[in-house]
């Protein structure tokens, strides 16, 4: 609800959005004329117009905001003869409302007062306070801590199509440039249009810039839609590669870009558009920009958008983080560490050397548990240096941002000392040694200066004051003493006014707009408004629940202490500005410290979960082997533990040319042998664990290549170039695509892109169409994967006809999920063994699902007849079904349904006690029952 009490029906809405644009400014009040002028310059944004302690919205902006925010729509004055709709939000709650508008996809132009109202009054009675837009707030340009997710990046991404003549040997058709202005993280790269969706899901931008001149193909448009980001068209002139090169050099302070890699003209054009847009939205304020990272398809494991969703990497299928792989493995203790972990999970590596360097660090910290504990305790006190520094550079920072830099440097010093102690004794792995060196290079002088200057407890806003430590500035201490004396005077004045007026609730208050004033509740204000008190207390302002007054004495007293208060505030602001400047000058080493702390957080977090969950170090190598012993699903395993449902049943997976040949399944029972092959054909009933087995092997590979220990007893993995997973199905009604169509499109992408270095996970391909069509498609897909793609593949199916393929294709092996039948029911053992499933067990699974007994019994009857007909060689389903008793299911329901009338025979049987009957009496009862049967038939 709005803080205002006015209630106006939505029928009182004013002119439409075209109203302000068409208005004649000369007919408006000076204040409204100013509003219309500023609104005309920002037609695509909701204009937050600062008026005192509120941000006001007028005309159609007010209508839109009132509906989006659930606040009251009211009216204020008239324009061109019509009421002006308006609504407002308090300044102190602005971030809460702003966050909701941004979430709904709106852009907001924040228009601030650029001078004190007293200054405006000096220019004349009708003078309007100078106002102007100080920034445009969009989803991709947020910097406020309250508007950002501390554990997620906030990328703004610009896209541009690469002209055919400029495409390189890799054929990349789309250039991307991504910037998180809240940290300065900058990434540039190119990709194929077919891979764009996966790349955008990896980056997860909040806002995407596209040229209004681009004629993007349908694939690119779909990729942008899949990302879920807000899309902002910008002028094609923004995409100027010369301007992009010039701006990037200026931002990085270099004469040449060669030291940061080679950028194509299209990439420089996207950089130009990105930086131009940032400049426009920030109204000339320059963001911090880190040296750009090159995002190359040759460096990372490529995962398309559908596979990322299927594997639930960062979000579960319901859109919640809980239930995702990221949620399961995230033991980080800082926001930057969480962002670094998410980035590694989104872009696993292909460089064996870098992967093993990360694994060395995790392995070292697994063994050095005491060091890990000390490091994690120190990291818990490390704030988000990168985001604090960004806010300071934009001029939006406060004392707490300076405090974040101070505390972050202190945490860096503590972590650096812990690592240095180990470095001097037994040595550190290269990854940890590099982190230790960056922490050692932290600007100690800045840390000491901030520790000397800042109080322990800091206000949110610098205008609140009181954040500079006593003793840091002699001049400030002197001004504060004068100011404190003035406060005592005001307290004495307040007590005297209470006694004089008899109003015990009277208070002398202060704000930055009115200065000092007397405030009394509405119910107690009447005595002050009547003689003799009205001669002393002059009405100043009426509020919803209070009335404000002033007196000549109060004004005079305020003048006496104003100089001291203003001087103290001015001195404190000057000290803040100086400290912020020093932090900005140390931006490069501070960025290095922030990155080092984030990487250290990830290394300690991965080692922590490795020890707690019993993960092991994977062996990463070149080649196409995939040998996993005792593999487990990291998410499902944790869920089973939390629900106390018993241990997760581990399984082996042997794929690829070098996966140890025939190996014995290590199940502790001397089980049968699993044969290594390039393709495993997996059969078994639903609910047996096929999908879990498929996903767990994909997740183990992904975790290994991001540099983490894996949930397995042993893992040897030849580096993957691509990971494809199609598990589960959903339709796409928005684009008119059925479940089967979506399945075929995703399968086509896999078959067209998979290579011998890829891992392919497919579950029940072809199930969405007629049986023989689906079987044919699945058969042909396996042959294509075997002969053309030659990828390591796990292929789950219910088509048992496919189990003959190992006899025809050398690199295909049958495996199944083991089940046991007991009393016409099945028990899932969740163990993978060689061979094919004995049956689908569909009816048994239906029983477990709770289908009515009449349905499952009837289904068993139909199944028996179909199987019998198949044994007899009958090929006509219609003929088989014609043999079934007509309406048998209906009769079964009638006979067994609740509340059915009991027959006389049943009633008589209920009354008989066999133990009390003599042979003759039993015979008589039989004759009696036969008689009753004849009566029922009649």
Secondary structure as the mmCIF struct_conf table of DSSP 4:
data_model
#
loop_
_struct_conf.conf_type_id
_struct_conf.id
_struct_conf.beg_label_comp_id
_struct_conf.beg_label_asym_id
_struct_conf.beg_label_seq_id
_struct_conf.end_label_comp_id
_struct_conf.end_label_asym_id
_struct_conf.end_label_seq_id
BEND BEND1 UNK A 3 UNK A 3
HELX_RH_3T_P HELX_RH_3T_P1 UNK A 10 UNK A 12
HELX_RH_AL_P HELX_RH_AL_P1 UNK A 17 UNK A 22
HELX_RH_3T_P HELX_RH_3T_P2 UNK A 25 UNK A 27
BEND BEND2 UNK A 28 UNK A 28
HELX_RH_AL_P HELX_RH_AL_P2 UNK A 30 UNK A 41
TURN_TY1_P TURN_TY1_P1 UNK A 42 UNK A 44
BEND BEND3 UNK A 45 UNK A 45
STRN STRN1 UNK A 46 UNK A 51
TURN_TY1_P TURN_TY1_P2 UNK A 52 UNK A 53
STRN STRN2 UNK A 54 UNK A 58
HELX_RH_AL_P HELX_RH_AL_P3 UNK A 59 UNK A 69
TURN_TY1_P TURN_TY1_P3 UNK A 70 UNK A 70
STRN STRN3 UNK A 74 UNK A 79
TURN_TY1_P TURN_TY1_P4 UNK A 80 UNK A 81
STRN STRN4 UNK A 82 UNK A 90
HELX_RH_3T_P HELX_RH_3T_P3 UNK A 91 UNK A 93
HELX_RH_AL_P HELX_RH_AL_P4 UNK A 94 UNK A 103
TURN_TY1_P TURN_TY1_P5 UNK A 104 UNK A 105
STRN STRN5 UNK A 108 UNK A 113
BEND BEND4 UNK A 115 UNK A 115
HELX_RH_AL_P HELX_RH_AL_P5 UNK A 117 UNK A 122
TURN_TY1_P TURN_TY1_P6 UNK A 123 UNK A 123
TURN_TY1_P TURN_TY1_P7 UNK A 125 UNK A 126
HELX_LH_PP_P HELX_LH_PP_P1 UNK A 127 UNK A 130
STRN STRN6 UNK A 131 UNK A 137
TURN_TY1_P TURN_TY1_P8 UNK A 139 UNK A 140
BEND BEND5 UNK A 141 UNK A 141
HELX_RH_3T_P HELX_RH_3T_P4 UNK A 145 UNK A 147
BEND BEND6 UNK A 148 UNK A 148
TURN_TY1_P TURN_TY1_P9 UNK A 150 UNK A 151
BEND BEND7 UNK A 152 UNK A 152
STRN STRN7 UNK A 156 UNK A 161
HELX_LH_PP_P HELX_LH_PP_P2 UNK A 162 UNK A 163
HELX_RH_3T_P HELX_RH_3T_P5 UNK A 164 UNK A 166
TURN_TY1_P TURN_TY1_P10 UNK A 169 UNK A 170
STRN STRN8 UNK A 174 UNK A 180
TURN_TY1_P TURN_TY1_P11 UNK A 181 UNK A 184
STRN STRN9 UNK A 185 UNK A 191
HELX_RH_3T_P HELX_RH_3T_P6 UNK A 193 UNK A 195
HELX_RH_AL_P HELX_RH_AL_P6 UNK A 196 UNK A 203
TURN_TY1_P TURN_TY1_P12 UNK A 204 UNK A 204
BEND BEND8 UNK A 206 UNK A 206
STRN STRN10 UNK A 207 UNK A 211
TURN_TY1_P TURN_TY1_P13 UNK A 212 UNK A 213
HELX_RH_AL_P HELX_RH_AL_P7 UNK A 218 UNK A 227
TURN_TY1_P TURN_TY1_P14 UNK A 228 UNK A 228
STRN STRN11 UNK A 230 UNK A 234
HELX_RH_3T_P HELX_RH_3T_P7 UNK A 236 UNK A 238
HELX_RH_AL_P HELX_RH_AL_P8 UNK A 241 UNK A 252
TURN_TY1_P TURN_TY1_P15 UNK A 253 UNK A 253
BEND BEND9 UNK A 255 UNK A 255
BEND BEND10 UNK A 257 UNK A 257
HELX_RH_3T_P HELX_RH_3T_P8 UNK A 258 UNK A 260
HELX_RH_AL_P HELX_RH_AL_P9 UNK A 265 UNK A 281
TURN_TY1_P TURN_TY1_P16 UNK A 282 UNK A 284
HELX_LH_PP_P HELX_LH_PP_P3 UNK A 285 UNK A 288
HELX_LH_PP_P HELX_LH_PP_P4 UNK A 290 UNK A 292
STRN STRN12 UNK A 293 UNK A 295
TURN_TY1_P TURN_TY1_P17 UNK A 297 UNK A 299
STRN STRN13 UNK A 300 UNK A 300
STRN STRN14 UNK A 302 UNK A 303
HELX_RH_AL_P HELX_RH_AL_P10 UNK A 305 UNK A 311
TURN_TY1_P TURN_TY1_P18 UNK A 312 UNK A 312
BEND BEND11 UNK A 313 UNK A 315
TURN_TY1_P TURN_TY1_P19 UNK A 317 UNK A 318
BEND BEND12 UNK A 319 UNK A 319
BEND BEND13 UNK A 321 UNK A 321
TURN_TY1_P TURN_TY1_P20 UNK A 322 UNK A 323
BEND BEND14 UNK A 324 UNK A 324
HELX_RH_AL_P HELX_RH_AL_P11 UNK A 325 UNK A 329
BEND BEND15 UNK A 334 UNK A 334
HELX_RH_AL_P HELX_RH_AL_P12 UNK A 335 UNK A 346
BEND BEND16 UNK A 347 UNK A 347
STRN STRN15 UNK A 349 UNK A 349
HELX_RH_AL_P HELX_RH_AL_P13 UNK A 352 UNK A 367
HELX_RH_AL_P HELX_RH_AL_P14 UNK A 369 UNK A 379
TURN_TY1_P TURN_TY1_P21 UNK A 380 UNK A 381
HELX_RH_AL_P HELX_RH_AL_P15 UNK A 385 UNK A 394
TURN_TY1_P TURN_TY1_P22 UNK A 395 UNK A 395
HELX_RH_AL_P HELX_RH_AL_P16 UNK A 399 UNK A 423
TURN_TY1_P TURN_TY1_P23 UNK A 424 UNK A 426
HELX_RH_AL_P HELX_RH_AL_P17 UNK A 430 UNK A 440
TURN_TY1_P TURN_TY1_P24 UNK A 441 UNK A 441
BEND BEND17 UNK A 442 UNK A 442
HELX_RH_AL_P HELX_RH_AL_P18 UNK A 444 UNK A 453
STRN STRN16 UNK A 454 UNK A 454
BEND BEND18 UNK A 456 UNK A 457
BEND BEND19 UNK A 460 UNK A 461
HELX_RH_3T_P HELX_RH_3T_P9 UNK A 462 UNK A 464
STRN STRN17 UNK A 468 UNK A 468
HELX_LH_PP_P HELX_LH_PP_P5 UNK A 469 UNK A 469
TURN_TY1_P TURN_TY1_P25 UNK A 470 UNK A 471
BEND BEND20 UNK A 472 UNK A 472
HELX_RH_AL_P HELX_RH_AL_P19 UNK A 474 UNK A 501
TURN_TY1_P TURN_TY1_P26 UNK A 504 UNK A 505
STRN STRN18 UNK A 507 UNK A 511
TURN_TY1_P TURN_TY1_P27 UNK A 512 UNK A 514
STRN STRN19 UNK A 515 UNK A 521
HELX_RH_3T_P HELX_RH_3T_P10 UNK A 522 UNK A 524
HELX_RH_3T_P HELX_RH_3T_P11 UNK A 526 UNK A 529
BEND BEND21 UNK A 530 UNK A 530
TURN_TY1_P TURN_TY1_P28 UNK A 531 UNK A 532
HELX_RH_3T_P HELX_RH_3T_P12 UNK A 533 UNK A 535
TURN_TY1_P TURN_TY1_P29 UNK A 536 UNK A 536
STRN STRN20 UNK A 538 UNK A 542
BEND BEND22 UNK A 544 UNK A 545
STRN STRN21 UNK A 546 UNK A 550
HELX_RH_AL_P HELX_RH_AL_P20 UNK A 552 UNK A 585
TURN_TY1_P TURN_TY1_P30 UNK A 586 UNK A 586
HELX_RH_AL_P HELX_RH_AL_P21 UNK A 587 UNK A 613
TURN_TY1_P TURN_TY1_P31 UNK A 614 UNK A 614
STRN STRN22 UNK A 616 UNK A 616
STRN STRN23 UNK A 619 UNK A 621
BEND BEND23 UNK A 622 UNK A 624
STRN STRN24 UNK A 626 UNK A 631
HELX_RH_AL_P HELX_RH_AL_P22 UNK A 634 UNK A 642
TURN_TY1_P TURN_TY1_P32 UNK A 643 UNK A 644
STRN STRN25 UNK A 651 UNK A 655
BEND BEND24 UNK A 656 UNK A 656
TURN_TY1_P TURN_TY1_P33 UNK A 657 UNK A 658
BEND BEND25 UNK A 659 UNK A 659
BEND BEND26 UNK A 661 UNK A 661
STRN STRN26 UNK A 662 UNK A 664
BEND BEND27 UNK A 667 UNK A 669
HELX_LH_PP_P HELX_LH_PP_P6 UNK A 672 UNK A 672
STRN STRN27 UNK A 673 UNK A 675
HELX_LH_PP_P HELX_LH_PP_P7 UNK A 676 UNK A 676
STRN STRN28 UNK A 677 UNK A 677
BEND BEND28 UNK A 678 UNK A 678
STRN STRN29 UNK A 679 UNK A 683
TURN_TY1_P TURN_TY1_P34 UNK A 686 UNK A 687
BEND BEND29 UNK A 688 UNK A 689
HELX_RH_AL_P HELX_RH_AL_P23 UNK A 690 UNK A 706
TURN_TY1_P TURN_TY1_P35 UNK A 707 UNK A 707
STRN STRN30 UNK A 710 UNK A 710
BEND BEND30 UNK A 711 UNK A 713
STRN STRN31 UNK A 714 UNK A 718
HELX_LH_PP_P HELX_LH_PP_P8 UNK A 719 UNK A 720
BEND BEND31 UNK A 721 UNK A 721
STRN STRN32 UNK A 722 UNK A 726
BEND BEND32 UNK A 728 UNK A 728
STRN STRN33 UNK A 732 UNK A 732
HELX_RH_3T_P HELX_RH_3T_P13 UNK A 733 UNK A 735
TURN_TY1_P TURN_TY1_P36 UNK A 736 UNK A 736
STRN STRN34 UNK A 737 UNK A 737
HELX_RH_AL_P HELX_RH_AL_P24 UNK A 739 UNK A 753
TURN_TY1_P TURN_TY1_P37 UNK A 756 UNK A 757
STRN STRN35 UNK A 759 UNK A 763
BEND BEND33 UNK A 764 UNK A 764
TURN_TY1_P TURN_TY1_P38 UNK A 765 UNK A 768
BEND BEND34 UNK A 769 UNK A 769
HELX_RH_AL_P HELX_RH_AL_P25 UNK A 771 UNK A 784
HELX_RH_PI_P HELX_RH_PI_P1 UNK A 785 UNK A 789
STRN STRN36 UNK A 792 UNK A 796
BEND BEND35 UNK A 798 UNK A 798
HELX_RH_3T_P HELX_RH_3T_P14 UNK A 800 UNK A 807
TURN_TY1_P TURN_TY1_P39 UNK A 808 UNK A 808
TURN_TY1_P TURN_TY1_P40 UNK A 810 UNK A 811
STRN STRN37 UNK A 812 UNK A 822
TURN_TY1_P TURN_TY1_P41 UNK A 823 UNK A 824
STRN STRN38 UNK A 825 UNK A 834
BEND BEND36 UNK A 835 UNK A 835
BEND BEND37 UNK A 838 UNK A 838
HELX_RH_AL_P HELX_RH_AL_P26 UNK A 842 UNK A 849
TURN_TY1_P TURN_TY1_P42 UNK A 850 UNK A 850
HELX_RH_AL_P HELX_RH_AL_P27 UNK A 853 UNK A 872
TURN_TY1_P TURN_TY1_P43 UNK A 873 UNK A 873
HELX_RH_AL_P HELX_RH_AL_P28 UNK A 877 UNK A 882
TURN_TY1_P TURN_TY1_P44 UNK A 883 UNK A 883
BEND BEND38 UNK A 884 UNK A 884
HELX_LH_PP_P HELX_LH_PP_P9 UNK A 885 UNK A 885
TURN_TY1_P TURN_TY1_P45 UNK A 886 UNK A 887
HELX_RH_AL_P HELX_RH_AL_P29 UNK A 888 UNK A 896
BEND BEND39 UNK A 897 UNK A 897
TURN_TY1_P TURN_TY1_P46 UNK A 898 UNK A 899
HELX_LH_PP_P HELX_LH_PP_P10 UNK A 900 UNK A 903
HELX_RH_AL_P HELX_RH_AL_P30 UNK A 904 UNK A 911
HELX_RH_3T_P HELX_RH_3T_P15 UNK A 914 UNK A 916
HELX_RH_AL_P HELX_RH_AL_P31 UNK A 919 UNK A 937
#
